[in-house]
Amino acid sequence: MSEPSIFDKLKLGFLMGSTVGACLGTLIGVYATMKTGPGPRGYLASIGQYALGSGATFGFFMSIGSVIRTQDQHRLSARDIQLLQHRYLMQYKAQNSFNLKNNADTQ
């Protein structure tokens, strides 16, 4: 079984985001139209405008976020982690020995 493509991840992120955004936009739209009135186009058009705007915006950002989140597929092996820890330890020891020499010279 193959991994989904970047375009598939983009579509799935957009669908999830637009669904959540449309639901949230509908709730906000109902509240706003009840509070301030529907305007010249009526209740359904006003609520629909809130739902579509919120759904499109949230879907856009969710699609980009889902692609960015799944881009990093590189996993470090145990050997790579060990080498990175060793390199960090050597740099830390070298830095501390340099600081100790400088402190001894200034005193």
N, C-alpha and C positions, 0 to 999 in steps of 0.2 A: 504494500500500500504506500503510495507516494504522499509526500507532504503537500499541502495546499500551496498554490502559487501566491505571489504577492498580490496579484489582482483579486484572487479569491478572498484573501485576508482583508483587502480594502473593501470589497463588497460586503463581507460579513460585518465588519466594523461599522460601515455606513448603515446597514439595515438595523443593527442593534441600537446605534445612536439615534437614528431617526425615529425609531419606535419609542424609545424613552423620551426623546425630545418632543414628539407629537403628543404623548400623554401629558407631559408636564405643561406644554403649551396650551393644551385644551383646558387644564385646570386653571392656569393663569388667565386664559381668555375668558372663561366663565366668570371668574372673580372680577376681572376688569370690566366686562360688559354689564355685570350686575351692579357694580359700583358707579360707573360713569355713563351707562347707557350704550346701546348698540351702535349708534351713529347712523348715517344715511343708508348704509347697505344692509342693515338688519343684523339679527343675532348670529345666524349661522355663518354669514360671510365674515363677520368680525372674529368669531371664535376660530373659524377655519384659518384665517390669516395668522392668528397667534400660533396655532398648531403647526402650520406649514413653516413659518419662520423659525420657530424654535426647533422643529424637527430637522430642518435643513442645516441649521447652524450646529446643533449638537451632533448630527450625523457626520458632518464634515470633519469636525475635530476628533470624533471617535474613530473614524476611518484612518486618519493620519496616525493617531495614537496606537491603534492596533497594529499597523504596519511597523512603526518604530519599535514597539515592544517585542515583536517577534523577529526582528532582524538579527539579533544576537544569538546565533545558534552555536557559537564556538564554546565548547566546554573545556576547561583545563583538566588535564590528567593529573594523577597524584604526583607523577614525576615533575611536571611543570610547576605545580604548587610548591614542591620541595625545593626546586631550583630558585624560585622567586623568594621563598623564605630565607634561603641561604644568602642570596644576593643582598636582601634587605639587612640581614644580620651583619654581613661584612661591611656594608655602608655605615650602619649604626656604630659599629666598633671603631671604624676609621674616623668618623666624626667625633666620637667621644675622646679618642686618644689625641686628636688634634686640639680639641678644647682643653684637655688637661695640660698639654704642652704650652698652650698660650697662657693659661692661668698661672703656670709655674714660672714663665718668663716675666710676667708682669709683677710678680710679688718679690 
